[in-house]
Amino acid sequence: MFKILDGSGDGVLAVELVDSYTKDDVEGLKKTCNDELAKGNSKLNILIKIDKLELHRITPAAFVDDCRYALGHMKQMRNLAIVGHSELEKVLVTTDSKIFGRPEDDLVEKYFDVSEIDKAWEFVEG
């Protein structure tokens, strides 16, 4: 399940994923992103808090749909902060950033431990 966090708006979208991540969650998140872009934001800064997400409860269909959407909208993303609590998450985010990150186009992805959430907010608000 996902929920929008307080502090979202003005080109910043902050969400928390809790327990599982399903195709319905992806559809809701896509709608939320599209609504933010429709407000005239050419690029979104995104914070995704995953410390309460159980990685084994991400459905394959959700993963594929989420990846397709993200790849199709990379030019509309700017800073992407992933806030978690494990070394595996850190490795996955770091690897993803090396493959898909484009600092020259202002697309930067960073991992933050949940204890560094204030730094993650600064990253997406800056």
Secondary structure, 3 states (H helix, E strand, C coil): CEEECCCCECCEEEEEEEEEECHHHHHHHHHHHHHHHHCCCCCEEEEEEEEEEEEEEECHHHHHHHHHHHHHCHHHEEEEEEEECCHHHHHHHHHHHHHHCEHHHCEEEEEEEHHHHHHHHHHHHC
